[in-house]
Amino acid sequence: MRFLLVLFLLVFCTSCSKKPPEQQRQSLNVNFAFEPLTLDPRKGGDYISSSMHFMLFQGLTRYTPQSSTALALADQVEISNNRLTYTFHLREAYWSNGDPIVAADFEHSWKSMLDPSFPAPNAYLLYPIKNAKRAKNGEISTNEVGVRAINDKTLVVELRKPTPYFLELTSFCALFPINHKVELNNPNWHEVHNEDFVCSGPFSLKEWRTKDLITIHKNPKYWNHCEISLEEINISLIESSMTAYQMYENGDIDLMGTCFSEIPIDSIPHLVANQLIHSNPIGATSFITFNTTRFPLSHPKLRRALAYAIDRKSIVDDIKQLGETIATGPVAPILKGGKTTEFYEDANLPLARKLFQEAIEELGILKPDLKFQFAFMTYNFNERVAQEIQQQWKKAFDIDIPLIGVEIKTFLDTLNRRDYDLALFSWSAQYRDPMNVLDRFKYKNTPKNYADWENLRYAKILNQSEKIPDAQKRYEFLEKAERIFTSEMPVTCLYHWNMSYLKKDYVDGFYISPIGSVHLDNVKIKK
């Protein structure tokens, strides 16, 4: 016996001719602090690239201003009674080159991510699918993965276990399809300035001037294009947050902040005092990751000592200044029903010094023998946060830890190769559930498990949680895994994010999802 789940869009496009002509030019100007690293949604891992993917592509479902998941390229989905089989029926939709969007595009995209040789940092998001993890590990062929295009308009997905967040997963950009026919003809279709670049979302790429400007236009082939007001988005590429802020003040940028480009630190007190900053709590967290395979950071007591010595409140209050919540655990409250759990005390210097002394004695080393470096990405807040933590560790333990600031490509490569000691970074959720964070550390070989940490008891608890249907009881059970995580401290979290931004009054319809993704498809210029 099967039941039918149908999600209706609030507005359905029937005829663009019914839409009244716009009096105001529908053009939006924003700034990216750095260029997107890839236009292929399967390969994205940074927030700037993800922002582009949400503009240019779309999936089976999508986020809405109501923070729910609505149908998008699918117009109907059937879920079996045992919650293991999802049958998606695709609507009539087209790629920007006019090709129809078919179920084979999804099958090809997802299975290519699960090829062991394919560089997909978010491939683990597909692991709820039958045989997905085994395929990624090279144990079986991707042909055995539970994703099948029955015909052009029907996609069947078989899960290995009931996954309450699976439908929402399909709203995340890493699961957006690519045109499989185009890729077969040109594997480099996604490179900049490639005439074969095609997309499926509300906007399409018009121009890309390296280190200068990206221009995207309304996509006339988008299935719901008559509901898109913006005709053009101009994206300047300026690294300096102060320069971008001056452009915003001069009216050359209509929207800044969010994950596009940070608000200058020195401007924040004035903006907060005058209530000019908008903020949304999201499922994102800044953290320090320890390379647990490197001596002496392989010792949990040393990692805990460094973690307990950090004064997170001073970072939030004196540097960030955006009302964010300090993190004494890995999972942001928004990902577990709003509950906040304190797993250890912030800035506990007596305990930190005690653990530090015990650690170096057990390691059989002297304080001068502690040799490790602290890496960070050179971008606005990061350097000041790293400097503050460096000073806090100097005060707590009288040790000197050199700082290494690098640009994003080098930084990500360093993390992916595990060629670092300590690193300041952040993660952002792809779906609203504690597993989005905890699952990253279930296996050492997960690409985003930069700490290279694994614990059998921890993994067992995550597996057992799959059998708990009640959401609140499941959250409480998963806290057992969080306690193991924080006791071994492969990562120490600093603060959970507010997505803060500046917006001109004439920009209407802009919204941010609970995972922090920025959406411009509802924006209308009222100026």
C-alpha positions, 0 to 999 in steps of 0.5 A, a space after each residue: 500500500 502506498 500513499 501520495 504526498 503532494 506539495 503545492 506551490 503557493 503560486 503557479 505560473 500559467 501565463 506570463 502574458 498576465 503579468 503587468 509590465 514593470 515600471 522599475 528596472 529589475 536589476 540587483 547589485 551585490 558583491 562576492 568577496 571572492 570568485 565562485 570556485 566551481 559552477 558544477 553544483 556536484 563539486 561545490 563546497 564553499 558558500 560563494 559557489 553554493 550561492 551561485 548554484 542556488 541562482 543557476 540550478 534547481 532540484 526536485 524540491 526547493 526552499 520557500 520564504 516560509 522555510 519549508 520544502 516545496 516541489 520544484 522540478 518534481 510536481 509530485 512525489 509518492 513515498 512508500 509506507 515503509 518510507 524507503 521508496 520515493 517516486 518523483 514525477 518530474 514536471 515539464 521543465 527545460 534546460 537553458 539550452 532548450 533540452 528537456 530536464 529528464 530523470 536520467 539527469 538526476 540519475 547521472 548526477 547523483 551516481 557520478 558523485 558516488 564514483 570513487 574518483 569524482 571530487 564531490 565533497 558533499 557526496 556523503 549526503 547521498 549515503 541514506 540511499 541504498 548502496 550509495 556509501 558502498 559505491 563511493 568506497 569502491 566496493 560495488 558499481 554505481 549501477 547498484 545504487 538505489 537511483 533509477 530513471 524509469 522513464 523521462 519523467 519518473 525517478 525512483 529512489 530507494 533508501 537503505 533506512 527511513 530518513 526523515 530529512 531526505 525530502 529536504 535534502 533534495 532542496 540542497 544545491 549539491 543534489 541539483 542535477 546537471 544536463 547529462 547529455 551536455 556532459 557526455 559531449 563536453 566534460 568541461 561544460 561547467 568551466 567559465 566562458 564555456 558556450 556549453 554551460 547550461 543551467 536549470 534555475 531561475 537565472 542563467 549566466 550571461 558574462 564573467 569577467 575574472 576578478 571584476 564582474 559576473 552578470 546573470 540574467 533571468 532564465 527564459 527557459 525556467 519552468 516558473 520564469 513568469 514569477 521571477 521579477 529580477 531581469 538581471 543580477 550584477 555581481 561585483 568581485 571585490 575582496 575588501 569588505 570596506 570597499 564593498 561597504 562604501 559601494 553599498 553606502 554610495 548606492 552601487 550595491 543593494 545588498 551586502 553581508 550574508 554569505 556574499 561579503 562580510 560587513 566591515 568589523 569597524 562599521 558594525 557598532 554604528 550599524 547595530 546602534 542604528 538598527 540597520 543590520 538584519 539578522 537571522 539565526 542559521 545552522 552554521 558554526 565557526 570552529 577550530 579543527 584539530 588534526 588528530 593524526 599529528 603529534 601532539 594534537 593526537 592527545 585528547 587532553 591537549 585538545 580539550 585544554 586548548 578548547 577550554 581556554 578559549 573565551 568565546 564570549 569575548 569573541 562574540 561580544 568584542 569582535 563579531 558584535 552581531 549577537 551570536 550564540 557561543 558554542 559549547 557543543 557542535 550542533 546549532 540550536 536551530 538544528 535540534 528544535 531550538 534546544 541549547 545544550 552546554 557540554 562544557 564551560 566557556 573559558 574555564 582556565 583552571 581546568 584548561 591548565 590542569 589538563 594541559 599539564 597532565 597532557 604534556 606529562 603523559 606525552 613526555 614532552 616539555 612546553 618548548 617542544 609543542 610545535 604546531 601552527 594555526 591556519 586561517 582563511 584571510 577574510 575579514 573576521 577570521 584574522 582578528 578571531 585567530 589573533 584573539 585565540 592566539 593571545 588567549 592561549 599565550 595567556 593561559 599556557 605561555 605558549 607561542 602558536 604561529 598563525 598562517 593566513 592563506 587564501 581560500 583555494 589554498 586553505 581548502 586544499 590544505 584541509 582536504 589533504 589534512 596538511 595542517 595542525 590547527 585550522 579556523 573554519 566554519 560549516 553550514 548545514 545542508 538540512 535541518 537535523 543534528 545528523 547534518 553535523 554529527 554524520 560528518 565525523 562518523 567515518 574518517 574518510 568523509 571529505 569534510 571530516 578534516 580532523 580525521 577522527 573516528 570513534 566506534 561508540 560514536 558511530 554506533 549511537 548514530 546508527 541506533 538513532 535511526 530507529 527512534 521515530 520521535 524527533 524529541 527523543 531522537 535529539 536527546 539520544 543524539 546528545 550522547 554522541 555529542 558528549 563523546 564528541 566533546 570529550 575527545 574534542 576533534 573539533 572545538 566550536 566557537 559560536 553559532 552564526 547569525 546571518 547578518 546583512 544590509 539591505 536597501 529598503 527598495 529590495 523586497 522578497 529577499 529571504 534566507 533559509 534556516 540552513 543559511 542559503 540565500 535566495 533571490 528568486 522572489 526579489 523585486 525592486 520597488 525603488 
